[in-house]
């Protein structure tokens, strides 16, 4: 059985955190602005689940690979039980092997967990096509099909944060409002229950998302696969990311001849 930290495994060099709320900045629909930032090092899943500090994960790592992907529905459907049931019905009808969670703002996160790493540039088009098929405003994680050199991508906050904000008292109470649903609509609020349910939804590859993305105009080569068979000199050039002025031209000339 895959554990919570493996189900949501991502980049280890950096993660996101929410250090608090900006209580004086509240949207017209009552959403409190979060005080969030990036920090170096891997996410601490235990600190998140215990309520010490909320953690976010960068989905893309290891040369454009992901172990999970998320469709972030950017509409506050959890403010209306009928809309929640409508989403659950769509997920069931489309036979989507995902875990549906409430986001902290009252939207929905559809988490797809994979048995092995999948390419981000194959996953993102699938998530885009799914978002359009469902008919909601949405974002995808990963947001980029492929990361450029020195680019980190974007992080998404983990589910099961065991607190929720109370505007009147400017404090948090011990209630999990980023819970998940099982197939019968029961709440999932613990690590153990999430692991048990998510392991019944594991995807082998991106084709578990049964939608057809549009044909991409841009063709993405698989650098990870190509570099596995490349000579050491080529791998070294790629890893060093040489630029104009730091020996790039000389290195390419030497390689060519």
N, C-alpha and C positions, 0 to 999 in steps of 0.2 A: 504494500500500500504506500502510495506517495504521500509524504508529509506536507503540512501547510507550507513550510519554507521551500520545498521542492516544487509544489504546485504553482507557487508564485515566484519562482527563481528568475533572476534577471541580472543586470550588471552589478558588479561587486565593488567597482571603484568609486561609486557615487550613489547616493539615494536622496529621496526627498523627506522632509519632515514638516509637520505642522506644529509650530511652537505655541500657538494660541489663536485667539480671535481678535479682530479689530472691532470692538463692540460698538463704536460710534459710526461704523460704516455698514449700514443695513440697506439692502435693496428694497424696491417698492413692494416686492412680494414677500418680504420678511426674511430674506436670506442674509446671514451674517458673513461678512468678509473674513476669510481665513488669513492668518499670518503664516505663510509657508515659504520654505527656502530649501536649497540643495545643500547637502553636506557630503564630505568625502568619506569613503569607506562603504562597506556593505550595509544593507538594511538590517535592523535588529528586530526580528519577528516577535521575539518574546516581549520586548518592551512595548510593541504595538498591541499585542493581545492582552497584556496586563493593564493597559491604559496609561503607561508611563509617558510615552510620546508617540504620536501618530506617524506611521512610516509609509513612504511611497517608493515604488520600484520602477526603475528604468527597464522597460520590457526588452530592449534590443541589446545584444552583446555578442561576443565571439564571432566577428565578421558577419553581421546581419542575420543572427539567429535569435529565435524566441522559444521559450518554453510555455508561454501563455500569451493570449491576446484578448483584448477587451473591446467590446462595442459599448461606448458610453452614450446612453440616450439622454440628451440634454433637454429633456422636458420633465416637468415635475409631476410625473404620473402617480407617484406614491402619495400625493395629496388627495387622490380620488381613488377609493377602492375599486370602482368600476373600471378605471383605466388600468389598474394593476391586473385585474382579472383578464382584461382584454389582451394585455401583453403576454400573460401566461398562456392564454389560449393560442396566440400566434406562435409562441415558442413550441408548444405541443403539436400544433398543426404542421409546422415546418420540420418537426423532429430534430430540433437543434440540440446537440449534446453540450449544453452550456449550463452554468450555474448563474441564476438570476439573483442579483443583490440590489438592495436599495443603496443609492449613493448618499453621501452626507447632505446633499442639497435637495434630496427627494426625487432625483432622477433614478435611472436604472443602469446597472453595469451587468453586461452579459459576458461572463468569463469563460473562455475556452482554454482548457488545459490539455497539453500534449504529452504523449508518452516519451517522445524524443524531440530534439530541436527541429524547428521548421524555419524556412527562410522568411524573413520579414517582408521581402518584396513579393512573396506569394500570399502571405497572410493578410497584408493590408488591403489589397484589392478585394479579397473575399469579405472582409469586414465592411468595406465601403458598399459593396453590392448588397450585403445583408441590411445595412442601415437604410438604404434606399428602398429595399423590398418591404421592410417593416413600416416605413413611412413616417419616421420620427426625425427630428433634428438630432444630430449625433456627432460624435468624434470617435476616432479610432486610436487604440494603443496596440501596436506602434502607430505613431503619426506619420513617420517617414518610411517609404518603401526601402530605402537604404541610407545608412548614415555616411556622411562625408568624413574626411579625416578630421580628427579632433572634435567631432560632434557627438553629443551624448544622447540626443533624442529627448523624450519627455517621460516624466514619471507619472504613475497613477497610484492613488492611495489604496492601501489594502482594505479589504472588508473586515467586519467583526470588531471594529473599534468600539470598546465597551462604554462609551460616554456619548452624551448629546448636550448641546449648548442650551442654556436657558437665558433668554435675552433679559428678562425682567431682573434677575439676580446677577447677571453677568458672570455666570458660573456654569459648570457642567455637572450633570447628574449621572449616576451609574446606570445608564440604560443604553443598550446596543441598538443604534438606529441604522447601522449599515449591515443588517442581517441578510441572510439568504433565504430562499424558498426551496423546499423539496417538491417532488412531483405532485404531491397532494395539497400543496399550499401551506404546509407547516413551516414555522419559523426555524431557521438554523442560526444559532448565536454563539456556538462554541467551536473551538478548533477541532475537537474530536468528531463532532457531527458534520462539520464542513468536509473534513478529510474523507469520512465514510461516504458521503453523498458525491463529492467531486470525483472520487475514484470510480464511480459507476458511469461517469460521463467522459472518461478520458478519450482523447482523439488520437488517431494514428498519424494523421496528416491534415493539411488544410482542407482537403476535399470532404471532411466531415461537415463542413459548412455548405449545405446543399443549395448554393446559389451560384450563378454563373457571372463572374465579373466581366466587364467589357474588355475587349482586346486592348492591351497596353500598346501605346505608341512607342514607348521607350523599352528597349530590350535590356534586361539586367543579366550580366554575366555573373556566374557564381564564383566569386573570388576565393571563398574558402575552399571549395572543391579544386579549383585550379591551382592554388598555392600548395595543396597537399602533394602535388606531383611536380612542382617547380624546383629547379636547382636552388641550393642555398643562397647563391648570390642574388637571385631574383627575390626570394623571400626576405632577405636582408634589406634590399632596396625598398620593398613595400613597407616593411616595419619601420624603417627610418623616416619615411615620408619626406624625402629630399625635395627641396624647393629651389627655385632660381636664386643663385647667390650663395648657396651652401654646398656646392659641388655636384648639383644635379646633372648638369650638362656633361661634365667630365665622366661622371659615373655611367651615364647612358651611353656615351661614346665608347668607353672601355668595354661595356657589355656588348655593344654592337659589333665591335671588331674582334 
